[in-house]
Amino acid sequence: MIEQDTVRLLRECDAGVTMGISSIEDVLPFVSSREMKQALESCRDEHSKLNTELGELLQQYGDEGKDPNPVAKSMSWLKTGVKLMINESDATVADLMIDGCNMGVKSLNKYLNEYEAADEVSKDIAKRLIHLEESLAEDLRPYL
């Protein structure tokens, strides 16, 4: 049970990290504030480090990880495109990213509870990812 929950939690973190990197990449071209761009790039880089760590752990378990849900990814891309087409501003980017961060935090906490038998290493990664998402949301609030 421990190994099964561990792999499942790592897969969900993998999907979340991938979605986070993709979302940040989608909005970066629309950011005008240098400070906001730096916050997003820093968060993206931290996500990338976690992505590498997750890949190594999943490989140890003989698992390839999990891609984000294609419907969720498409809806996110569509929402981002439409909102930025209507209002291309740092406030719109902040709003979109904070919504994404909040959804990520909610999902990851759900998975932490659902896969409670997961090992401490995978739980730690999930908690670090949650912290990253919460920190980015907080950093972007002044731009709303």
Secondary structure, 3 states (H helix, E strand, C coil): CHHHHHHHHHHHHHHHHHHHHHHHHHHHHHCCCHHHHHHHHHHHHHHHHHHHHHHHHHHHCCCCCCCCCHHHHHHHHHHHHHHHHHCCCHHHHHHHHHHHHHHHHHHHHHHHHHCCCCCHHHHHHHHHHHHHHHHHHHHHHHHC
